[in-house]
Amino acid sequence: MKKTDNTLFSYRRLNLVGLFITGASLAYASTALEQQLSSINCSLCSIVRLCLLCMSIVFFLAFLHNPWTFGQRLYGLINWLFAILGLTAAGRYVWLELQQAETLCSAGFSRGFEALGSTLPFLFDLQTLLANNNECLDNTWRYLGISLPQITMGVFILLFLITWRLLTRRPEPKLFF
């Protein structure tokens, strides 16, 4: 007798929920937030949007493909890595917001990379990407007292949990939904 996956958290449903969350976040960021924040494009915002875009593509491909066990794990791992990258960027964004980014970026952050920069020159590019050009911190948008970086971090925590569930769930037979 064939076992069916009647749980609420089937593979395809999780991918569909992840696709909906990333798609809605991207749509909101590209329509409403661009107008509200005067089209400021900082490096952390770009990293977050790129992670959301990549995750939505992988969720879409995983939903359409509906692979066997190895493919499910591979899609889950790729999305999990993008979720960690997005969570790191959003966490950095929240940390900069809480630490008054103007003084921190100009003083303490850049000195830590100078010692490593002599041996690893690509770290100067990373320093430039993370420390400079974060003008959107000045235009902090709030909803119910929660800032945009905190909302973004919450979205990536939710996406991290979805991708973690995709990685740790027991593989089930292929079903349509």
PLY file of the C-alpha trace (Angstrom):
ply
format ascii 1.0
element vertex 177
property float x
property float y
property float z
element edge 176
property int vertex1
property int vertex2
end_header
0.00 0.00 0.00
1.33 3.40 -0.96
1.80 5.87 1.85
0.54 9.38 1.14
1.70 12.63 2.66
-1.43 14.15 4.15
0.40 16.52 6.45
0.02 20.24 6.27
3.74 20.64 5.62
4.27 18.64 2.46
7.23 19.40 0.22
5.29 21.22 -2.46
3.22 23.22 0.03
6.33 24.42 1.83
7.85 25.50 -1.48
4.62 27.26 -2.42
4.53 29.10 0.93
8.20 30.07 0.52
7.52 31.28 -3.02
4.57 33.34 -1.80
6.57 34.94 1.04
9.57 35.80 -1.13
7.40 37.00 -3.99
5.27 39.20 -1.73
8.39 40.62 -0.07
9.99 41.40 -3.41
6.80 42.94 -4.77
6.41 45.13 -1.70
10.07 46.17 -1.76
10.02 47.05 -5.43
6.72 48.95 -5.42
5.87 50.55 -2.10
9.27 50.87 -0.45
10.99 52.36 -3.48
8.56 55.27 -3.38
8.59 55.66 0.41
12.37 55.58 0.80
13.10 57.84 -2.18
14.70 55.06 -4.23
17.76 54.82 -2.01
19.70 51.73 -3.00
22.21 50.74 -0.34
24.40 47.65 -0.45
22.60 45.77 2.33
19.24 46.37 0.67
20.67 45.01 -2.57
21.99 41.89 -0.84
18.61 41.29 0.82
16.74 41.72 -2.47
19.17 39.46 -4.29
18.72 36.76 -1.64
14.94 37.06 -1.89
15.09 36.87 -5.69
17.36 33.81 -5.66
15.22 32.10 -3.04
12.05 32.76 -4.99
13.61 31.25 -8.12
14.72 28.14 -6.23
11.32 27.80 -4.51
9.63 28.10 -7.91
11.91 25.52 -9.53
11.49 23.13 -6.60
7.71 23.52 -6.72
7.57 22.84 -10.46
10.16 20.08 -10.53
8.94 18.18 -7.42
12.09 16.03 -7.38
12.90 12.82 -5.58
14.80 12.75 -2.28
18.21 13.97 -3.50
16.68 16.86 -5.46
14.52 17.84 -2.49
17.59 17.99 -0.26
19.58 19.90 -2.89
16.90 22.55 -3.42
16.44 22.80 0.35
20.19 23.23 0.93
20.52 25.93 -1.71
17.58 27.86 -0.26
18.87 27.32 3.28
22.21 28.89 2.31
20.43 31.87 0.73
18.31 32.19 3.89
21.46 32.28 6.03
23.02 34.90 3.75
19.86 37.02 3.87
19.57 36.57 7.62
23.17 37.68 8.02
22.60 40.79 5.89
19.37 41.62 7.73
21.08 41.04 11.08
23.90 43.36 10.07
21.30 45.91 9.02
19.53 45.69 12.40
22.85 45.90 14.22
23.89 48.99 12.27
20.54 50.57 12.99
20.88 49.93 16.71
24.51 51.09 16.93
24.14 54.43 15.15
25.68 53.45 11.84
27.40 56.75 11.06
29.92 56.55 13.89
30.38 52.79 13.73
31.02 52.53 9.99
33.51 55.36 9.89
35.53 54.35 12.95
35.46 50.86 14.41
34.39 48.66 11.54
37.00 49.68 9.01
39.93 49.26 11.42
39.19 45.56 11.92
39.67 44.79 8.24
42.94 46.69 7.81
45.02 43.93 9.39
43.34 41.21 7.36
43.35 43.32 4.20
47.10 43.07 3.83
46.92 39.28 3.53
43.47 38.92 1.93
42.87 41.81 -0.51
39.31 40.77 -1.40
38.26 41.77 2.13
38.57 45.44 1.15
35.74 44.89 -1.31
33.72 43.22 1.44
34.48 46.13 3.77
33.31 48.61 1.14
30.15 46.61 0.55
29.20 46.30 4.22
30.48 49.53 5.73
29.69 52.19 3.17
26.63 53.36 1.31
23.98 52.59 3.93
22.03 55.82 3.49
18.69 54.10 3.96
19.40 53.88 7.69
18.64 57.60 7.88
15.17 57.04 6.39
14.02 54.42 8.86
10.50 53.34 8.05
8.41 51.94 10.90
5.25 49.88 11.09
3.69 49.44 14.56
6.99 50.49 16.12
9.01 47.86 14.26
11.60 49.13 11.82
12.02 47.84 8.29
15.31 46.01 9.06
13.60 44.19 11.93
10.69 43.19 9.68
13.18 41.99 7.08
14.98 39.93 9.70
11.66 38.40 10.75
10.92 37.44 7.14
14.31 35.76 6.82
13.83 33.93 10.12
10.55 32.58 8.75
12.25 31.61 5.47
15.08 29.97 7.43
12.54 27.86 9.35
10.77 26.85 6.14
14.02 25.82 4.49
15.15 24.01 7.64
11.88 22.06 7.58
12.51 21.22 3.92
15.94 19.86 4.87
14.92 17.87 7.93
11.60 16.40 6.88
11.41 12.75 6.01
11.22 12.30 2.24
7.76 11.35 1.06
6.57 9.99 -2.25
6.04 12.49 -5.00
2.57 14.01 -4.85
0.96 16.84 -6.72
0.25 18.76 -3.50
0 1
1 2
2 3
3 4
4 5
5 6
6 7
7 8
8 9
9 10
10 11
11 12
12 13
13 14
14 15
15 16
16 17
17 18
18 19
19 20
20 21
21 22
22 23
23 24
24 25
25 26
26 27
27 28
28 29
29 30
30 31
31 32
32 33
33 34
34 35
35 36
36 37
37 38
38 39
39 40
40 41
41 42
42 43
43 44
44 45
45 46
46 47
47 48
48 49
49 50
50 51
51 52
52 53
53 54
54 55
55 56
56 57
57 58
58 59
59 60
60 61
61 62
62 63
63 64
64 65
65 66
66 67
67 68
68 69
69 70
70 71
71 72
72 73
73 74
74 75
75 76
76 77
77 78
78 79
79 80
80 81
81 82
82 83
83 84
84 85
85 86
86 87
87 88
88 89
89 90
90 91
91 92
92 93
93 94
94 95
95 96
96 97
97 98
98 99
99 100
100 101
101 102
102 103
103 104
104 105
105 106
106 107
107 108
108 109
109 110
110 111
111 112
112 113
113 114
114 115
115 116
116 117
117 118
118 119
119 120
120 121
121 122
122 123
123 124
124 125
125 126
126 127
127 128
128 129
129 130
130 131
131 132
132 133
133 134
134 135
135 136
136 137
137 138
138 139
139 140
140 141
141 142
142 143
143 144
144 145
145 146
146 147
147 148
148 149
149 150
150 151
151 152
152 153
153 154
154 155
155 156
156 157
157 158
158 159
159 160
160 161
161 162
162 163
163 164
164 165
165 166
166 167
167 168
168 169
169 170
170 171
171 172
172 173
173 174
174 175
175 176
